[in-house]
Amino acid sequence: MKRVAVLSILLLGLATACSTSERKNAMTADTKATAETKKLLSFLSEALDKGIMFGHQDDLSYGRTWKYPDGESDIKRVCSDYPAITGMDLGHIELDHQFNLDSVPFDDMKEMALKVNGYGGMLTFSWHLDNPLTGGSAWDISSDSVVASIIPGGVNHQKYIGWLDKTAAFLGSLVDAEGKPVPVIFRPFHEHTGNWFWWGQNHCTTEEYVALWQFTFDYLVKHKNLHNLLFAYSASGDFVTSKEYLERYPGDDYVDVIGFDYYQFSDAGRESFINKVSSCLDTLTAIAVSRNKIPALTEAGYESVPDSTWWTGVIWPAIKDHKISWFLVWRNAEFRAKHFYAPFPGQLSESDFIRFYELPQTLFREDIREIR
């Protein structure tokens, strides 16, 4: 653990003792959640007073110049530590494929997930599922009838149930050495307020989206008896008011974590990115307090990280004054020249990321192992 963080966290804990005692105990949406899942939710709540956890998508699966070696990580190569949160994606599990849509073997994904859990890290799973109506990808928006076709009463409802069965089988197979189900944060149908996925804002009604979410929750939890899931509702960062954010919210009984995804696309947008993320976090954290949910910046980043001080000069100023449990940057695709969102040895922002890592309030694997 970073030495400077120990005293800082203790002092921060004293300074925020009042706010901690006043915060309601977090309750899982699944009333039958396992003890380990409830413990995870409690830790995510407690972490709000200790700092902000750092997450990275597919951190152990591949990096800028490597793929699949055991224990490897671009983050570890840079700062000798692992992220606190590891993101993975279930896309193509519904098709019975051996690999997910980013070429990660599901058998390897399971092994890596168990390792992350074993060393005290946390797991979040997104699901870029294919279009069940057209057979296209998650980005196939050629029809506005996809969601309607898979909710109860839809022509593809039974097909979707079959896809959920495959997803449930994988999530249910995550069992630790003691035979206990591994708790994970499940983040389906994300960025739904955008229009690039078939479940997006312009491709289904509010009622259809809510019905899809609620059916998915009920089927996995009540029919498949998966009680190791925390459900994350994750919008795009295009909202201004609480009303806009909550327009397709499925209800407190169906959600544990609330968040949003937002990316920077140019150096010219540096200040606007900081201001937009900070403004959205103001709204998000207020909603989280009022509904007793865990707030997080569920995806963020700047492709290729071309800004040498992006970590301490952009993302940190945007998030540092907000009580969020974590933020996650997207993947470092192997051998693709520009598609990466975290540093690696020799990358332009490497030194700044080390400074970011050394901040007392940023939490990585070794930090959370000490405080979890």
Order of alpha helices (4+ residues) and beta strands (2+ residues): alpha-alpha-alpha-beta-beta-beta-alpha-beta-alpha-beta-alpha-alpha-beta-alpha-beta-alpha-beta-alpha-beta-alpha-beta-alpha-beta-alpha
